[in-house]
Amino acid sequence: MDKTSLGRDSESAYGSEVYSNATFKLQIKESTTKKEIWYEWIRNRLRYYMILELLFSICLVLILWKQYHISSQNDKTLELISSIQSEFQNFKLDIESDRPSKPTYTMNLDGGNKELEEFVKEVMKDMKNPSIERNQKEYPKQVIPTQDNSSPNNSIFQINAASIILGASVDLSRSSSSDNNPLIGRDQSGYVLIDRSDPPSDKAWCSNEENPILTIELAKYIRPISVSYQHSKWSGMVPDGAPRRYDVLACLDYYCNNLEPLVSNCEYKATRDNKQEQFCPIPFNQNHSSIGKIQFHFHQNHGNVMKTCAHTIRVYGETKEVPKVKERTLEQAETCSKLTYDYHHHSWTYNIFDFKNCIVLYSNDCCTECPECCDECLIKDTNSEIVGFSIFLIIMSPFIIGILLFLICLIVSPIVLILECLFCKRDESTLEE
């Protein structure tokens, strides 16, 4: 082999090696460029498009919900109109059926007109209050008698001053700790002040303390006449945990530092007639003419259990300051109809957006129209909390998403850089070999 051919062979060998190195470096550069392009595309996608899509989705959901709400309101209106028409038709049939049985209304010209007027008045009264007797038996109205204009100024009224509907409340700072007043959550201690004819078994003021104290701030300053206690419905034997013996004391000052006994050793016990509400009369005392806060001291429970559960407490007294009771207005009737309809047809709207706490339901006399609503009512709604939190999330969602993406970038970027450095070092070592 001559020198010329040997030189050519060596040049061709070195040339091929240089070409392969350049090609490999070009491939690395192309792969790095592709990674940067993908990173840039993902970043732009998250920065611009995700926020717009999120806002568009929220607006779309709100528009759909509004349309659904409007359609439900139209259905409700049509249902109310049909029910009114059917009731009017039934009333017309009732009047026509009574005509042949009472001919004196048309035949007797002397006394028939007066009888006809009385009959019409009675019918109109029944239309206004179709089931007042049944309402009072099932759910006693949370009202107090109206003062007559002809009565003297020194008229005395008897009320249940421990009714939450009239404004009574539990003084938590001067009462024992209760299961209905958790550190995190809504205070439901007012269950014991709801004047129910049949208190539910799962809604009560309960305390695990020994000899617990329940302090009630009355709705009005009264001269106390008697107190009563009523447990959830029982027959034959009083349930365990029900108060058996208790004392009642009057707070002579706001902080209850000065107490005076009203009645001692009141007992709630089983009777032959299974009497649910049992009274404890308070002896007359002129010094007790203006009592605004009362304490119940529980000493013994049925079943000798530690936990005390009080369902319904009433404090009857005399007072001169009585607000006038108005007849049920059209607005109250509409409120009850809306809550009843939402409870049975739109549970999501009822649970989140409707104001339907116990005070709203009982003060509007909604318990006959929707007894399930009253049985499940809460002292405080979660509506404002849930709606406020939802609005906060909607407003802050872009910022929250941005913070999350920033945190992800902070965590992922170092890992990606470390991996890239490891791959680069491995590639360099491979090249050197």
ABEGO torsion letter per residue (X at the ends): XBAAAAAAAAAAAAAAAAAAAAAAAAAAAAAAAAAAAAAAAAAAAAAAAAAAAAAAAAAAAAAAAAAAAAAAAAAAAAAAAAAAAAAAAAAAAAAAAAAAABAAAAABAAAAAAAAAAAAAAAAAAAABAAAAAAAAABBBBBBBBBBAABBAABBBBBBAABAAAGBBBBAAABBBBAABBABEBBAAAAAABBBABBBAABBBBBABBGBBBBBBBABBBBBABBBBBBBBBBGBBBBGBBABBBBBBBABAAGABBBBABBGBBBBBBAAGBABBBBBBBBBAAAABBABBBBBBABBBGGBABBBBABBBBBBBBABBBBBBBBBAAAAAAAAAAAAAAAABAAAAAAABBABAAAAAAAGAAAABAAAAAABBABBAAAAAAAAAAAAAAAAAAAAAAAAAAAAAAAAAAAAAAAAAAAAAAAAAAAX
